[in-house]
């Protein structure tokens, strides 16, 4: 019978070390310009489009007042800057208009519940 040798490495640790080894090997060998792409990413990280979108989305709620949080906001005014136009509307304009006007959103949610409770309470009073 052979003795069981237990290793302190788990499967997850081995996977992580293997991925790190592959990344270091790609960087050192510069396979498919890997190292220059990583350097370019690090240098231009602030100017990346996704980073700008995430930063803009994160900072946008801080600009709202308490009344804007409660009652919603109207469509933003169009400016001449092309960078502002890029962020004005979401992809689905119906959802954008619903979020912009809180009264429409409230009607969409309260009217069906009002009919349900009216019918439910009416039935309870009649049975009751």
TORLO-831961 format. One record per residue: residue in one letter; y, x negated, z negated of N, C-alpha, C, O in turn; residue number from 1. Coordinates in nm, 4 decimals. Atoms other than C-alpha are relative to their C-alpha. Example, Ala and Ser with C-alpha at 12.3 -4.5 7.8 and 13.67 -1.06 7.14 Angstrom:
BEGIN
(atom "a", (-0.1190, -0.0890, 0.0000), (-0.4500, -1.2300, -0.7800), (0.1200, -0.0900, 0.0000), (0.1181, -0.1936, -0.0665), 1)
(atom "s", (-0.1190, 0.0820, 0.0060), (-0.1060, -1.3670, -0.7140), (0.1090, 0.0770, -0.0730), (0.2198, 0.0261, -0.0899), 2)
***
This chain:
BEGIN
(atom "x", (-0.1163, -0.0835, 0.0000), (0.0000, 0.0000, 0.0000), (0.1237, -0.0889, 0.0000), (0.1337, -0.1850, -0.0763), 1)
(atom "x", (-0.1228, 0.0779, -0.0102), (0.3395, -0.1325, 0.0969), (0.1061, 0.0551, -0.0957), (0.1183, 0.1763, -0.1132), 2)
(atom "x", (-0.1052, -0.0496, 0.0906), (0.6259, -0.1167, -0.1498), (0.1134, 0.0657, 0.0800), (0.1438, 0.0254, 0.1923), 3)
(atom "x", (-0.1112, -0.0707, -0.0639), (0.9101, 0.1189, -0.0650), (0.1287, -0.0752, -0.0313), (0.1645, -0.0956, -0.1473), 4)
(atom "x", (-0.1272, 0.0706, 0.0176), (1.2332, -0.0667, -0.0092), (0.1120, 0.1007, 0.0260), (0.1231, 0.1584, 0.1342), 5)
(atom "x", (-0.1102, -0.0938, -0.0136), (1.5358, 0.1462, -0.0704), (0.1274, -0.0777, 0.0293), (0.1570, -0.1783, -0.0353), 6)
(atom "x", (-0.1246, 0.0649, -0.0386), (1.8612, 0.0512, 0.0943), (0.1169, 0.0735, -0.0631), (0.1111, 0.1943, -0.0864), 7)
(atom "x", (-0.1201, -0.0630, 0.0556), (2.2039, 0.1136, -0.0517), (0.0835, 0.0649, 0.1103), (0.1754, 0.1416, 0.0816), 8)
(atom "x", (-0.0725, -0.0606, -0.1112), (2.3279, 0.2084, 0.2970), (-0.0573, 0.1374, 0.0297), (-0.1786, 0.1543, 0.0424), 9)
(atom "x", (0.0447, -0.1327, -0.0415), (2.3139, 0.5752, 0.3790), (0.0174, 0.0103, 0.1518), (0.0731, -0.0790, 0.2156), 10)
(atom "x", (-0.0141, -0.0211, -0.1446), (2.2979, 0.7146, 0.7300), (0.1460, 0.0112, 0.0415), (0.1845, -0.0370, 0.1480), 11)
(atom "x", (-0.1420, -0.0155, -0.0305), (2.6675, 0.8050, 0.7180), (0.0711, -0.1353, 0.0000), (0.1548, -0.1617, 0.0862), 12)
(atom "x", (-0.0621, 0.1319, 0.0068), (2.7676, 0.4538, 0.6160), (-0.0358, -0.0816, 0.1229), (0.0495, -0.1507, 0.1788), 13)
(atom "x", (0.0421, 0.0728, -0.1189), (2.5646, 0.3067, 0.9000), (0.0747, 0.0495, 0.1240), (0.1167, -0.0309, 0.2072), 14)
(atom "x", (-0.0721, -0.0559, -0.1149), (2.7277, 0.5419, 1.1516), (0.1448, -0.0474, 0.0020), (0.1979, -0.0838, 0.1070), 15)
(atom "x", (-0.1409, 0.0446, 0.0069), (3.0762, 0.4507, 1.0301), (0.0130, -0.1477, 0.0353), (0.1033, -0.1863, 0.1095), 16)
(atom "x", (-0.0046, 0.1426, -0.0320), (3.0046, 0.0786, 1.0449), (-0.0275, -0.0244, 0.1486), (0.0344, -0.1115, 0.2098), 17)
(atom "x", (0.0314, 0.0142, -0.1422), (2.8548, 0.1153, 1.3924), (0.1202, 0.0370, 0.0869), (0.1499, -0.0319, 0.1845), 18)
(atom "x", (-0.1194, -0.0404, -0.0765), (3.1631, 0.3006, 1.5208), (0.1090, -0.1059, -0.0131), (0.1745, -0.1396, 0.0855), 19)
(atom "x", (-0.0993, 0.1067, 0.0189), (3.3914, 0.0355, 1.3687), (-0.0375, -0.1238, 0.0812), (0.0489, -0.1869, 0.1421), 20)
(atom "x", (0.0453, 0.1146, -0.0780), (3.1812, -0.2373, 1.5287), (0.0286, 0.0213, 0.1488), (0.0769, -0.0699, 0.2159), 21)
(atom "x", (-0.0247, -0.0299, -0.1423), (3.2055, -0.0683, 1.8709), (0.1491, -0.0099, 0.0309), (0.1872, -0.0678, 0.1326), 22)
(atom "x", (-0.1450, 0.0050, -0.0239), (3.5842, -0.0277, 1.8396), (0.0532, -0.1430, -0.0020), (0.1358, -0.1803, 0.0813), 23)
(atom "x", (-0.0424, 0.1407, 0.0060), (3.6320, -0.3916, 1.7359), (-0.0496, -0.0758, 0.1225), (0.0237, -0.1574, 0.1783), 24)
(atom "x", (0.0535, 0.0669, -0.1189), (3.4062, -0.5085, 2.0195), (0.0793, 0.0387, 0.1250), (0.1090, -0.0465, 0.2086), 25)
(atom "x", (-0.0815, -0.0431, -0.1149), (3.6010, -0.2991, 2.2720), (0.1373, -0.0657, -0.0023), (0.1895, -0.1055, 0.1019), 26)
(atom "x", (-0.1328, 0.0609, 0.0104), (3.9296, -0.4371, 2.1400), (-0.0050, -0.1492, 0.0342), (0.0807, -0.1999, 0.1066), 27)
(atom "x", (0.0071, 0.1445, -0.0227), (3.8171, -0.7997, 2.1447), (-0.0372, -0.0345, 0.1443), (0.0113, -0.1342, 0.1977), 28)
(atom "x", (0.0389, 0.0289, -0.1387), (3.6574, -0.7838, 2.4905), (0.0975, 0.0572, 0.1007), (0.0905, 0.0240, 0.2191), 29)
(atom "x", (-0.0993, -0.0658, -0.0856), (3.9454, -0.5751, 2.6318), (-0.0683, 0.0742, 0.1148), (-0.0217, 0.0712, 0.2287), 30)
(atom "x", (0.0731, -0.0776, -0.0996), (3.6939, -0.3574, 2.8148), (0.0852, 0.1206, 0.0413), (0.1309, 0.1970, -0.0437), 31)
(atom "x", (-0.0795, -0.1096, -0.0581), (3.8794, -0.1107, 3.0453), (0.1406, 0.0034, -0.0584), (0.1960, 0.1110, -0.0814), 32)
(atom "x", (-0.1358, 0.0131, 0.0555), (4.2137, -0.2381, 2.9072), (0.0143, 0.0723, -0.1340), (0.1196, 0.1290, -0.1632), 33)
(atom "x", (0.0008, -0.0708, 0.1277), (4.1226, -0.0970, 2.5652), (0.1071, -0.0531, -0.0946), (0.1799, 0.0248, -0.1562), 34)
(atom "x", (-0.0970, 0.0571, 0.0947), (4.3367, -0.3398, 2.3642), (0.1432, 0.0268, 0.0440), (0.2288, 0.0554, -0.0397), 35)
(atom "x", (-0.1367, -0.0274, -0.0453), (4.6442, -0.2941, 2.5827), (0.0353, 0.1474, -0.0172), (0.1506, 0.1809, -0.0442), 36)
(atom "x", (-0.0259, -0.1427, 0.0217), (4.6070, 0.0841, 2.5592), (0.0282, 0.0293, -0.1473), (0.1162, 0.1094, -0.1790), 37)
(atom "x", (-0.0230, -0.0187, 0.1435), (4.5836, 0.0672, 2.1785), (0.1377, -0.0537, -0.0378), (0.2109, 0.0112, -0.1125), 38)
(atom "x", (-0.1321, 0.0558, 0.0285), (4.8895, -0.1604, 2.1631), (0.1101, 0.0896, 0.0543), (0.2116, 0.1102, -0.0123), 39)
(atom "x", (-0.0981, -0.0894, -0.0593), (5.0790, 0.0724, 2.3972), (0.0143, 0.1273, -0.0832), (0.1252, 0.1774, -0.1019), 40)
(atom "x", (-0.0042, -0.1191, 0.0842), (4.9862, 0.3707, 2.1801), (0.0767, -0.0268, -0.1283), (0.1591, 0.0548, -0.1696), 41)
(atom "x", (-0.0679, 0.0320, 0.1259), (5.1045, 0.1987, 1.8628), (0.1494, -0.0194, 0.0224), (0.2303, 0.0265, -0.0582), 42)
(atom "x", (-0.1417, 0.0248, -0.0275), (5.4332, 0.0872, 2.0208), (0.0730, 0.1301, 0.0319), (0.1851, 0.1507, -0.0147), 43)
(atom "x", (-0.0658, -0.1232, -0.0455), (5.5108, 0.4276, 2.1764), (-0.0427, 0.1233, -0.0776), (-0.0301, 0.2347, -0.0267), 44)
(atom "x", (0.0510, -0.1129, 0.0764), (5.3671, 0.6473, 1.9013), (0.1087, 0.1035, -0.0293), (0.0825, 0.2237, -0.0229), 45)
(atom "x", (-0.1085, -0.0927, 0.0322), (5.7032, 0.7994, 1.8086), (0.0419, 0.0804, 0.1228), (0.0871, 0.1941, 0.1093), 46)
(atom "x", (-0.0434, -0.0671, -0.1219), (5.7745, 0.8904, 2.1708), (-0.1091, 0.0850, 0.0647), (-0.0857, 0.1446, 0.1698), 47)
(atom "x", (0.1074, -0.0814, -0.0549), (5.4404, 1.0635, 2.2302), (0.0388, 0.1474, -0.0034), (0.1012, 0.1938, -0.0988), 48)
(atom "x", (-0.0380, -0.1409, -0.0097), (5.4797, 1.4249, 2.3414), (-0.0601, 0.0828, -0.1133), (0.0076, 0.1683, -0.1704), 49)
(atom "x", (0.0634, -0.0760, 0.1080), (5.2303, 1.5587, 2.0878), (0.0686, -0.0240, -0.1334), (0.0868, 0.0691, -0.2118), 50)
(atom "x", (-0.0672, 0.0322, 0.1261), (5.4040, 1.3788, 1.8024), (0.1349, 0.0704, -0.0065), (0.1726, 0.1225, -0.1115), 51)
(atom "x", (-0.1281, -0.0712, -0.0019), (5.7409, 1.5225, 1.9106), (-0.0202, 0.1492, -0.0236), (0.0572, 0.2107, -0.0970), 52)
(atom "x", (0.0267, -0.1423, 0.0202), (5.5912, 1.8734, 1.9278), (-0.0380, 0.0298, -0.1445), (0.0100, 0.1273, -0.2025), 53)
(atom "x", (0.0410, -0.0207, 0.1386), (5.4263, 1.8405, 1.5862), (0.1190, -0.0153, -0.0939), (0.1339, 0.0633, -0.1874), 54)
(atom "x", (-0.1175, 0.0206, 0.0840), (5.7474, 1.7052, 1.4315), (0.0955, 0.1173, 0.0122), (0.1481, 0.1660, -0.0879), 55)
(atom "x", (-0.0886, -0.1141, -0.0224), (5.9539, 1.9821, 1.5891), (-0.0555, 0.1242, -0.0693), (0.0193, 0.1979, -0.1336), 56)
(atom "x", (0.0618, -0.1182, 0.0616), (5.7065, 2.2481, 1.4707), (0.0037, -0.0084, -0.1518), (0.0202, 0.0937, -0.2186), 57)
(atom "x", (-0.0017, 0.0174, 0.1440), (5.6970, 2.1043, 1.1199), (0.1403, 0.0194, -0.0571), (0.1562, 0.0761, -0.1652), 58)
(atom "x", (-0.1370, -0.0077, 0.0498), (6.0768, 2.0840, 1.0861), (0.0661, 0.1346, 0.0270), (0.1637, 0.1686, -0.0398), 59)
(atom "x", (-0.0640, -0.1258, -0.0384), (6.1570, 2.4212, 1.2465), (0.0089, 0.0999, -0.1144), (0.1158, 0.1584, -0.1319), 60)
(atom "x", (-0.0139, -0.0976, 0.1093), (6.0748, 2.6430, 0.9428), (0.1046, -0.0379, -0.1043), (0.1589, 0.0502, -0.1709), 61)
(atom "x", (-0.0989, 0.0421, 0.0984), (6.3073, 2.4356, 0.7243), (0.1407, 0.0426, 0.0389), (0.2281, 0.0516, -0.0472), 62)
(atom "x", (-0.1323, -0.0404, -0.0470), (6.6040, 2.5452, 0.9395), (0.0282, 0.1477, -0.0275), (0.1432, 0.1904, -0.0174), 63)
(atom "x", (-0.0174, -0.1434, 0.0187), (6.5482, 2.9151, 0.8591), (0.0581, 0.0320, -0.1365), (0.0285, -0.0344, -0.2359), 64)
(atom "x", (-0.0539, -0.0480, 0.1260), (6.7446, 3.0995, 0.5937), (-0.0970, 0.1007, -0.0609), (-0.1982, 0.1351, 0.0001), 65)
(atom "x", (0.0858, -0.0977, 0.0660), (6.5933, 3.3449, 0.3466), (-0.0042, 0.1307, 0.0786), (-0.1100, 0.1925, 0.0908), 66)
(atom "x", (-0.0018, -0.1229, -0.0792), (6.7063, 3.6412, 0.5581), (-0.0837, -0.0137, 0.1263), (-0.1474, 0.0824, 0.1695), 67)
(atom "x", (0.0821, 0.0218, -0.1185), (6.5402, 3.4872, 0.8621), (-0.1473, 0.0071, -0.0349), (-0.2266, 0.0589, 0.0436), 68)
(atom "x", (0.1397, -0.0079, 0.0418), (6.2148, 3.4509, 0.6684), (-0.0417, 0.1445, -0.0245), (-0.1568, 0.1803, 0.0009), 69)
(atom "x", (0.0336, -0.1383, 0.0319), (6.2313, 3.8177, 0.5630), (0.0039, 0.0891, 0.1238), (-0.0896, 0.1654, 0.1478), 70)
(atom "x", (-0.0208, -0.0940, -0.1099), (6.3640, 3.9919, 0.8764), (-0.0299, -0.0564, 0.1375), (-0.0183, 0.0164, 0.2360), 71)
(atom "x", (0.0289, 0.0586, -0.1305), (6.2679, 3.7527, 1.1554), (0.1259, -0.0556, 0.0637), (0.2311, -0.0616, 0.0002), 72)
(atom "x", (-0.1131, 0.0573, -0.0708), (6.4961, 3.6000, 1.4131), (0.0001, 0.0522, 0.1431), (-0.0994, 0.1059, 0.1919), 73)
(atom "x", (-0.0085, -0.0419, -0.1392), (6.6168, 3.6773, 1.7600), (-0.0339, -0.1171, 0.0889), (-0.0560, -0.2282, 0.0407), 74)
(atom "x", (0.0289, 0.1072, -0.0956), (6.5498, 3.4770, 2.0737), (0.1062, -0.1083, -0.0101), (0.2241, -0.0771, -0.0266), 75)
(atom "x", (-0.0989, 0.1081, 0.0048), (6.7164, 3.1355, 2.0682), (0.0883, 0.0013, 0.1239), (0.0449, 0.0381, 0.2330), 76)
(atom "x", (-0.0937, 0.0082, -0.1117), (7.0200, 3.0886, 2.2850), (-0.0414, -0.1143, 0.0912), (-0.0779, -0.2219, 0.0440), 77)
(atom "x", (0.0341, 0.1045, -0.0961), (6.9502, 2.8930, 2.6024), (0.1126, -0.1029, 0.0043), (0.2302, -0.0685, 0.0162), 78)
(atom "x", (-0.0969, 0.1092, -0.0106), (7.1217, 2.5570, 2.6076), (-0.0263, -0.0743, 0.1298), (-0.1280, -0.0519, 0.1954), 79)
(atom "x", (0.0142, 0.0736, -0.1251), (7.1706, 2.3231, 2.8985), (-0.0997, -0.1144, -0.0096), (-0.1405, -0.1706, 0.0920), 80)
(atom "x", (0.0913, 0.1124, 0.0175), (6.9410, 2.0622, 2.7510), (-0.1411, 0.0400, 0.0396), (-0.1907, 0.1444, -0.0030), 81)
(atom "x", (0.1363, -0.0306, -0.0434), (6.5996, 2.0513, 2.9145), (-0.0997, -0.0198, -0.1127), (-0.2064, 0.0415, -0.1106), 82)
(atom "x", (0.0940, 0.0216, 0.1097), (6.4371, 1.9250, 2.5921), (-0.0076, 0.1217, -0.0904), (-0.1114, 0.1464, -0.1517), 83)
(atom "x", (0.0019, -0.1196, 0.0829), (6.5365, 2.2435, 2.4094), (-0.0774, 0.1111, 0.0694), (-0.1499, 0.1855, 0.0032), 84)
(atom "x", (0.0682, -0.1054, -0.0739), (6.4043, 2.4730, 2.6839), (-0.1514, -0.0140, -0.0088), (-0.2238, 0.0850, 0.0014), 85)
(atom "x", (0.1434, 0.0236, 0.0048), (6.0623, 2.3146, 2.6518), (-0.0628, 0.0687, -0.1220), (-0.1802, 0.1055, -0.1165), 86)
(atom "x", (0.0559, -0.0511, 0.1234), (6.0185, 2.4529, 2.2960), (0.0368, 0.1453, -0.0285), (-0.0016, 0.1971, -0.1334), 87)
(atom "x", (-0.0523, -0.1319, 0.0344), (6.1802, 2.7978, 2.3217), (-0.1056, 0.1079, -0.0125), (-0.0991, 0.1869, -0.1066), 88)
(atom "x", (0.0921, -0.1125, -0.0016), (5.8876, 3.0256, 2.3990), (-0.1446, -0.0477, -0.0115), (-0.1811, -0.1564, 0.0332), 89)
(atom "x", (0.1427, 0.0311, 0.0038), (5.5207, 3.0320, 2.3225), (-0.0610, 0.0403, 0.1340), (0.0085, 0.0932, 0.2208), 90)
(atom "x", (0.0638, -0.0264, -0.1279), (5.2682, 3.0741, 2.6010), (-0.0124, 0.1490, 0.0284), (-0.0034, 0.1902, 0.1441), 91)
(atom "x", (0.0179, -0.1424, -0.0191), (5.2177, 3.4462, 2.5466), (0.1254, 0.0696, -0.0507), (0.1461, 0.0783, -0.1718), 92)
(atom "x", (-0.1324, -0.0495, 0.0375), (5.5594, 3.6148, 2.5484), (-0.0066, 0.1270, -0.0828), (0.0870, 0.1553, -0.1575), 93)
(atom "x", (0.0120, -0.1189, 0.0832), (5.4331, 3.9385, 2.3931), (-0.0069, -0.0385, -0.1474), (0.0608, 0.0214, -0.2310), 94)
(atom "x", (0.0101, 0.0458, 0.1390), (5.3347, 3.7547, 2.0752), (0.1331, -0.0583, -0.0459), (0.1739, -0.0377, -0.1602), 95)
(atom "x", (-0.1286, 0.0578, 0.0345), (5.6642, 3.5658, 2.0834), (0.1007, 0.1096, -0.0328), (0.1754, 0.0972, -0.1299), 96)
(atom "x", (-0.0949, -0.1077, 0.0279), (5.8632, 3.8899, 2.1017), (-0.0364, 0.0740, -0.1284), (0.0526, 0.1187, -0.2007), 97)
(atom "x", (0.0399, -0.0647, 0.1247), (5.6570, 4.0423, 1.8189), (0.0431, -0.0816, -0.1207), (0.0917, -0.0258, -0.2191), 98)
(atom "x", (-0.0403, 0.0844, 0.1117), (5.7233, 3.7454, 1.5929), (0.1510, -0.0079, -0.0122), (0.2033, -0.0256, -0.1222), 99)
(atom "x", (-0.1452, 0.0107, 0.0043), (6.0912, 3.7398, 1.6887), (0.0633, 0.1245, -0.0602), (0.1674, 0.1147, -0.1252), 100)
(atom "x", (-0.0576, -0.1237, 0.0511), (6.1522, 4.1038, 1.5972), (-0.0960, 0.0600, -0.1016), (-0.1980, 0.1186, -0.0654), 101)
(atom "x", (0.0906, -0.0409, 0.1073), (5.9993, 4.1894, 1.2615), (-0.0180, 0.1504, -0.0035), (-0.1216, 0.1978, -0.0501), 102)
(atom "x", (0.0137, -0.1456, 0.0057), (6.0666, 4.5639, 1.3008), (-0.1135, 0.0479, 0.0902), (-0.1862, 0.1401, 0.0532), 103)
(atom "x", (0.1105, -0.0374, -0.0889), (5.8261, 4.5890, 1.5967), (-0.1319, -0.0342, -0.0667), (-0.2263, 0.0447, -0.0627), 104)
(atom "x", (0.1227, 0.0424, 0.0668), (5.5647, 4.3952, 1.4019), (-0.0350, 0.0938, -0.1155), (-0.1515, 0.1289, -0.1338), 105)
(atom "x", (0.0255, -0.0914, 0.1099), (5.6044, 4.6209, 1.0986), (-0.0482, 0.1356, 0.0502), (-0.1371, 0.1959, -0.0099), 106)
(atom "x", (0.0434, -0.1281, -0.0550), (5.5708, 4.9328, 1.3134), (-0.1435, -0.0071, 0.0489), (-0.2208, 0.0865, 0.0290), 107)
(atom "x", (0.1367, 0.0136, -0.0506), (5.2554, 4.8036, 1.4755), (-0.1011, 0.0049, -0.1138), (-0.2101, 0.0597, -0.0977), 108)
(atom "x", (0.0943, 0.0011, 0.1109), (5.0952, 4.7506, 1.1363), (0.0092, 0.1233, -0.0885), (-0.0928, 0.1664, -0.1421), 109)
(atom "x", (-0.0120, -0.1101, 0.0953), (5.2354, 5.0430, 0.9347), (-0.0332, 0.1357, 0.0596), (-0.0865, 0.2201, -0.0124), 110)
(atom "x", (0.0261, -0.1316, -0.0580), (5.2039, 5.3362, 1.1776), (-0.1491, 0.0349, -0.0025), (-0.1835, 0.1447, -0.0463), 111)
(atom "x", (0.1423, -0.0368, 0.0095), (4.8218, 5.3190, 1.2109), (-0.0473, 0.0220, -0.1431), (-0.1267, 0.1125, -0.1687), 112)
(atom "x", (0.0387, -0.0192, 0.1392), (4.7839, 5.2777, 0.8340), (0.0575, 0.1299, -0.0552), (-0.0065, 0.1966, -0.1365), 113)
(atom "x", (-0.0598, -0.1261, 0.0432), (5.0222, 5.5700, 0.7797), (-0.0830, 0.1184, 0.0443), (-0.1073, 0.2096, -0.0348), 114)
(atom "x", (0.0854, -0.1090, -0.0480), (4.8099, 5.7982, 0.9971), (-0.1331, 0.0037, -0.0751), (-0.1829, 0.1112, -0.1086), 115)
(atom "x", (0.1275, 0.0047, 0.0726), (4.4930, 5.6816, 0.8234), (0.0157, 0.0578, -0.1395), (-0.0639, 0.1419, -0.1811), 116)
(atom "x", (-0.0172, -0.0472, 0.1363), (4.6287, 5.7418, 0.4744), (0.0395, 0.1469, -0.0041), (0.0003, 0.2185, -0.0963), 117)
(atom "x", (-0.0372, -0.1419, -0.0070), (4.7825, 6.0771, 0.5758), (-0.1255, 0.0849, 0.0165), (-0.1429, 0.1844, -0.0539), 118)
(atom "x", (0.1232, -0.0750, -0.0217), (4.4476, 6.1989, 0.7053), (-0.0939, -0.0113, -0.1199), (-0.1577, 0.0866, -0.1585), 119)
(atom "x", (0.0903, 0.0221, 0.1129), (4.2550, 6.0475, 0.4145), (0.0481, 0.0763, -0.1230), (-0.0314, 0.1426, -0.1895), 120)
(atom "x", (-0.0533, -0.0699, 0.1175), (4.4852, 6.1851, 0.1433), (-0.0033, 0.1503, 0.0227), (-0.0314, 0.2258, -0.0704), 121)
(atom "x", (0.0080, -0.1427, -0.0304), (4.5026, 6.5236, 0.3202), (-0.1397, 0.0540, -0.0201), (-0.1572, 0.1631, -0.0744), 122)
(atom "x", (0.1382, -0.0426, 0.0178), (4.1249, 6.5448, 0.3254), (-0.0376, 0.0022, -0.1488), (-0.1113, 0.0906, -0.1927), 123)
(atom "x", (0.0288, 0.0013, 0.1443), (4.1076, 6.4511, -0.0432), (0.0622, 0.1189, -0.0704), (-0.0008, 0.1773, -0.1586), 124)
(atom "x", (-0.0665, -0.1150, 0.0605), (4.3602, 6.7231, -0.1373), (-0.0721, 0.1306, 0.0354), (-0.0804, 0.2216, -0.0472), 125)
(atom "x", (0.0677, -0.1225, -0.0411), (4.1686, 6.9850, 0.0620), (-0.1349, 0.0134, -0.0698), (-0.1776, 0.1236, -0.1040), 126)
(atom "x", (0.1309, -0.0050, 0.0660), (3.8369, 6.8906, -0.0942), (0.0117, 0.0127, -0.1499), (-0.0825, 0.0536, -0.2178), 127)
(atom "x", (-0.0164, 0.0078, 0.1290), (3.9788, 6.8608, -0.4230), (0.0182, 0.0331, -0.1257), (0.0248, -0.0543, -0.2122), 128)
***
